[in-house]
Amino acid sequence: MRKTCYNIYPEGYYPKMKYWNTILKMAIAREDTEAAVRATKKLQYFVNRQVERDYLEQQADSQLAIQKDEGET
């Protein structure tokens, strides 16, 4: 069974995104291309995870609304 990201990251992936964005800014300031590429990949990973989390949350909310409309809750 796959654990949900809600338990692991209750605030979503925004703290991770902020961290890697800061690392990216520092790498650019140092003109460190290798570090900038790594930070960009990490940032993109967490952005994609947040998009997935938002989508799943929206789907769950929609399913809950459907059940409420049908009187199943």
ZIBEL-V311911 format. One record per helix or strand of 3 or more residues. SS is the DSSP state (h for helix, s for strand). FROM is the first residue (numbers start at 1). LEN is the number of residues. If there is no record, write none. Layout:
# ZIBEL-V311911
ss/from/len
SS/FROM/LEN
SS/FROM/LEN
This chain:
# ZIBEL-V311911
ss/from/len
h/5/4
h/14/16
h/33/37
